Amino acid sequence: MPAILNRRRIAFKKFLNRYMGLPLTQLQPQLQWDDMADAGLVPALEQLARQLFPHSGARRPEPEPVAIEVRGIALAFDEEISFSHYRFQSLQSPLYNMPFVPQLERYKAYCQFWGDIIGQQESIAISRILRMRALQDFMQDMLPVVYHMPLLRVSVYDQLGPEGQGKNLHEIFSDERTDYYPLVADKITLELETLDAQFFPYY
């Protein structure tokens, strides 16, 4: 399974850089607690951390950067681990009512469906991994508010193509289905243009 996940991620980055011609950049600032506090987001973060880790005390997690960035836009390729009942819990936060934060209604449906499946076989170790992933994704979603940096999230469950004949991003990049690449490119181009209009209106 790890080999498949790694191959899929590599295929996606190659698609962005070589097929779409998008430059991979490293402009993303490291999220800092002081900056999150200045943006008024620490109470929401601490509340979620207490819900997910009620016995962990006051230890503050170290935010992880979004792994992919194209021309100054953070682009998260969300895999199966990002969809759990813990992530669904995080998506209820008032954070998602703020301007510039990604609108993730479809993620709630993914979380409810796949979270139920994972929950049936969830060990203590898996539970901790899922909780931490939900918290990290939540912190990353603060990037647009804290640093005015655009963030685009795409999911391995996002479906493209005609109904009944479409493929999701997992299938497209696991099998390198290049016949679907134009559809993915159109989707990402539209999303990036929307972010450009929001964040860089005179770009």
Disulfide bonds with the S-S distance in Angstrom:
none
